[in-house]
């Protein structure tokens, strides 16, 4: 199967990653984003395992439902 062609974004990103400063900042930011994503996914899994809806969780923590949905 042929590889998909790189987009302008991909080419720009590859070029920027050649800069050690950019690569370091990107790697740090990516680590933080991944950590937050893991926490959110784990919390969501626990909520589902407990049989609670997002609305239930919002009520329990006295938050607006849209905050929990995000």
ChimeraX commands (.cxc) that place a marker at each C-alpha (Angstrom):
marker #1 position 0.00,0.00,0.00 radius 0.5
marker #1 position 1.53,3.35,-0.98 radius 0.5
marker #1 position 2.21,5.93,1.68 radius 0.5
marker #1 position -0.13,8.90,1.76 radius 0.5
marker #1 position 1.39,12.11,0.48 radius 0.5
marker #1 position 2.55,14.58,3.09 radius 0.5
marker #1 position 0.46,17.68,3.55 radius 0.5
marker #1 position 1.86,21.19,3.74 radius 0.5
marker #1 position 1.36,20.96,7.51 radius 0.5
marker #1 position 3.41,17.75,7.66 radius 0.5
marker #1 position 6.23,19.28,5.62 radius 0.5
marker #1 position 6.22,22.44,7.75 radius 0.5
marker #1 position 6.20,20.41,10.96 radius 0.5
marker #1 position 9.09,18.23,9.77 radius 0.5
marker #1 position 11.08,21.34,8.96 radius 0.5
marker #1 position 10.38,22.92,12.36 radius 0.5
marker #1 position 11.35,19.70,14.16 radius 0.5
marker #1 position 14.89,20.16,12.82 radius 0.5
marker #1 position 15.26,23.00,15.32 radius 0.5
marker #1 position 16.42,21.58,18.69 radius 0.5
marker #1 position 14.52,24.30,20.58 radius 0.5
marker #1 position 11.27,23.61,18.74 radius 0.5
marker #1 position 11.69,19.83,19.07 radius 0.5
marker #1 position 12.34,20.13,22.80 radius 0.5
marker #1 position 9.33,22.41,23.38 radius 0.5
marker #1 position 7.10,20.19,21.22 radius 0.5
marker #1 position 8.20,17.04,23.06 radius 0.5
marker #1 position 7.52,18.64,26.44 radius 0.5
marker #1 position 4.10,19.93,25.38 radius 0.5
marker #1 position 3.21,16.56,23.82 radius 0.5
marker #1 position 4.13,14.79,27.09 radius 0.5
marker #1 position 1.88,17.12,29.08 radius 0.5
marker #1 position -1.01,16.71,26.65 radius 0.5
marker #1 position -0.64,12.92,26.70 radius 0.5
marker #1 position -0.58,12.87,30.52 radius 0.5
marker #1 position -3.76,14.95,30.76 radius 0.5
marker #1 position -5.40,12.76,28.11 radius 0.5
marker #1 position -4.56,9.60,30.09 radius 0.5
marker #1 position -6.04,11.10,33.27 radius 0.5
marker #1 position -9.24,12.18,31.52 radius 0.5
marker #1 position -9.65,8.77,29.87 radius 0.5
marker #1 position -9.10,6.97,33.18 radius 0.5
marker #1 position -11.60,9.21,34.98 radius 0.5
marker #1 position -14.12,8.60,32.21 radius 0.5
marker #1 position -13.56,4.83,32.42 radius 0.5
marker #1 position -14.17,4.89,36.18 radius 0.5
marker #1 position -17.31,6.99,35.69 radius 0.5
marker #1 position -18.65,4.49,33.15 radius 0.5
marker #1 position -17.70,1.52,35.38 radius 0.5
marker #1 position -19.66,3.15,38.21 radius 0.5
marker #1 position -22.67,3.47,35.92 radius 0.5
marker #1 position -22.72,7.26,36.18 radius 0.5
marker #1 position -23.58,9.64,33.39 radius 0.5
marker #1 position -21.70,12.85,32.75 radius 0.5
marker #1 position -24.74,14.70,34.06 radius 0.5
marker #1 position -24.56,12.64,37.29 radius 0.5
marker #1 position -20.90,13.55,37.65 radius 0.5
marker #1 position -21.63,17.24,37.05 radius 0.5
marker #1 position -24.28,17.21,39.79 radius 0.5
marker #1 position -21.94,15.38,42.18 radius 0.5
marker #1 position -19.18,17.96,41.77 radius 0.5
marker #1 position -21.61,20.89,41.54 radius 0.5
marker #1 position -20.41,21.86,38.06 radius 0.5
marker #1 position -22.23,22.79,34.89 radius 0.5
marker #1 position -22.84,19.73,32.69 radius 0.5
marker #1 position -21.05,21.34,29.74 radius 0.5
marker #1 position -17.85,21.46,31.78 radius 0.5
marker #1 position -17.96,17.71,32.31 radius 0.5
marker #1 position -18.86,17.06,28.66 radius 0.5
marker #1 position -15.78,18.97,27.51 radius 0.5
marker link #1:1,2 radius 0.2
marker link #1:2,3 radius 0.2
marker link #1:3,4 radius 0.2
marker link #1:4,5 radius 0.2
marker link #1:5,6 radius 0.2
marker link #1:6,7 radius 0.2
marker link #1:7,8 radius 0.2
marker link #1:8,9 radius 0.2
marker link #1:9,10 radius 0.2
marker link #1:10,11 radius 0.2
marker link #1:11,12 radius 0.2
marker link #1:12,13 radius 0.2
marker link #1:13,14 radius 0.2
marker link #1:14,15 radius 0.2
marker link #1:15,16 radius 0.2
marker link #1:16,17 radius 0.2
marker link #1:17,18 radius 0.2
marker link #1:18,19 radius 0.2
marker link #1:19,20 radius 0.2
marker link #1:20,21 radius 0.2
marker link #1:21,22 radius 0.2
marker link #1:22,23 radius 0.2
marker link #1:23,24 radius 0.2
marker link #1:24,25 radius 0.2
marker link #1:25,26 radius 0.2
marker link #1:26,27 radius 0.2
marker link #1:27,28 radius 0.2
marker link #1:28,29 radius 0.2
marker link #1:29,30 radius 0.2
marker link #1:30,31 radius 0.2
marker link #1:31,32 radius 0.2
marker link #1:32,33 radius 0.2
marker link #1:33,34 radius 0.2
marker link #1:34,35 radius 0.2
marker link #1:35,36 radius 0.2
marker link #1:36,37 radius 0.2
marker link #1:37,38 radius 0.2
marker link #1:38,39 radius 0.2
marker link #1:39,40 radius 0.2
marker link #1:40,41 radius 0.2
marker link #1:41,42 radius 0.2
marker link #1:42,43 radius 0.2
marker link #1:43,44 radius 0.2
marker link #1:44,45 radius 0.2
marker link #1:45,46 radius 0.2
marker link #1:46,47 radius 0.2
marker link #1:47,48 radius 0.2
marker link #1:48,49 radius 0.2
marker link #1:49,50 radius 0.2
marker link #1:50,51 radius 0.2
marker link #1:51,52 radius 0.2
marker link #1:52,53 radius 0.2
marker link #1:53,54 radius 0.2
marker link #1:54,55 radius 0.2
marker link #1:55,56 radius 0.2
marker link #1:56,57 radius 0.2
marker link #1:57,58 radius 0.2
marker link #1:58,59 radius 0.2
marker link #1:59,60 radius 0.2
marker link #1:60,61 radius 0.2
marker link #1:61,62 radius 0.2
marker link #1:62,63 radius 0.2
marker link #1:63,64 radius 0.2
marker link #1:64,65 radius 0.2
marker link #1:65,66 radius 0.2
marker link #1:66,67 radius 0.2
marker link #1:67,68 radius 0.2
marker link #1:68,69 radius 0.2
marker link #1:69,70 radius 0.2
view
